[in-house]
């Protein structure tokens, strides 16, 4: 399965740039993981760009109001999507104003990394780390404990 992460704006904070670079490097060994940035803007504009960029894929909206999944639960969901023959999953991280209700309603999954509201650069690093953790689980490697 191809994984695409669509995020509003580019990381500006050093810790986020470093974390993103580290996990992108690690993920190259595990398949297709692509990070794309969309232009930042209003919630409506960003949600439209994220919606359009996630067409024809499993649409996962990252939102603190979403379902809280353990790593194991997400691992099972991704495996189920792959067994169904899904070809692409797209993870959507919005701008500071969040996603529109319309985008959340059109999602296959609204996923909360935490009940806390996370700054979008931090959410991106956490998401990439979880995708890396799941990739190691799929290969039976020891990273996940």
C-alpha positions in Angstrom: 0.0 0.0 0.0 1.2 3.5 -0.8 1.1 6.0 2.0 0.8 9.7 1.3 0.9 12.3 4.0 -0.6 15.7 3.0 0.2 18.5 5.4 -0.6 22.2 5.3 2.6 24.2 5.2 6.2 23.1 5.6 7.8 22.5 9.0 9.7 25.6 10.2 10.9 24.5 13.6 14.3 22.7 13.7 13.1 19.8 15.9 10.3 19.1 13.4 12.5 19.3 10.3 15.0 17.0 12.0 12.3 14.5 13.0 10.6 14.5 9.6 13.9 14.0 7.9 14.8 11.1 10.2 11.6 9.2 9.8 11.4 9.8 6.0 14.9 8.3 5.8 13.9 5.3 7.9 10.7 4.7 5.9 12.5 4.5 2.6 13.3 0.8 3.3 9.6 -0.1 3.9 7.7 0.9 0.8 6.1 4.0 -0.6 5.8 6.8 1.9 5.4 10.2 0.3 5.2 13.6 2.1 3.5 16.4 0.2 2.9 19.9 1.4 -0.1 22.0 0.4 -0.3 25.7 0.7 -1.4 27.0 4.1 -4.5 29.2 4.4 -8.0 29.2 5.8 -9.6 26.0 7.1 -11.9 26.0 4.1 -9.1 26.5 1.5 -6.8 23.9 3.1 -9.6 21.4 3.6 -10.4 21.7 -0.1 -6.8 21.1 -1.1 -6.5 18.2 1.2 -9.7 16.7 -0.1 -8.7 17.0 -3.7 -5.2 15.6 -2.9 -6.7 12.5 -1.3 -9.0 11.5 -4.0 -9.1 7.7 -4.8 -7.5 6.7 -1.5 -8.4 5.8 2.0 -8.8 9.2 3.6 -7.5 9.5 7.1 -8.1 12.9 8.7 -5.9 13.7 11.7 -8.1 15.5 14.3 -8.1 15.6 18.1 -11.8 14.9 18.0 -11.2 11.6 16.2 -11.0 8.0 17.2 -8.1 7.3 19.5 -6.3 4.2 18.3 -3.5 2.2 19.8 -0.6 1.4 17.6 -1.8 -2.2 17.5 -5.3 -1.1 16.4 -3.9 1.1 13.6 -1.7 -1.8 12.5 -4.8 -4.0 12.2 -6.7 -1.3 10.3 -3.9 -0.9 7.8 -3.6 -4.7 7.3 -7.4 -4.9 6.8 -7.2 -2.2 4.1 -4.3 -4.0 2.4 -6.2 -7.3 2.5 -9.2 -5.6 0.9 -6.9 -4.6 -2.0 -6.7 -0.9 -1.2 -3.8 0.7 -3.0 -3.3 4.0 -1.3 -3.9 5.7 2.1 -3.7 9.4 2.6 -3.2 11.0 6.0 -4.4 14.7 6.2 -2.9 17.2 8.6 -4.6 20.6 8.4 -3.6 24.1 9.3 -3.9 25.8 12.6 -7.7 26.2 12.3 -8.2 22.5 11.7 -10.4 20.7 9.2 -13.8 21.6 8.0 -16.7 19.4 9.2 -17.3 18.5 5.5 -13.8 17.0 5.2 -14.2 15.1 8.5 -17.5 13.7 7.2 -15.9 12.5 4.0 -13.1 10.7 5.8 -12.7 6.9 6.0 -11.2 7.4 9.4 -10.9 10.5 11.7 -7.9 9.7 13.9 -6.7 11.4 17.0 -3.1 11.0 17.9 -4.0 12.4 21.3 -6.9 14.1 23.0 -4.6 17.1 23.2 -4.5 19.6 20.4 -1.1 19.1 18.8 0.8 21.8 16.8 0.7 20.5 13.2 4.5 20.1 13.0 4.6 17.9 16.1 1.6 15.9 14.8 3.5 15.2 11.6 6.6 13.9 13.4 4.4 11.7 15.6 2.4 10.4 12.6 5.6 9.5 10.7 7.0 7.7 13.8 3.8 5.6 14.1 3.9 4.7 10.4 7.5 3.7 10.9 6.6 1.6 13.9 3.8 -0.1 12.0 6.1 -0.8 9.0 8.6 -2.6 11.4 5.7 -4.6 12.9 4.6 -5.7 9.4 8.1 -7.0 8.8 8.4 -8.6 12.3 11.4 -6.4 13.2 12.2 -5.5 16.8 11.6 -1.7 16.8 8.1 -2.1 18.1 7.9 -3.4 21.7 
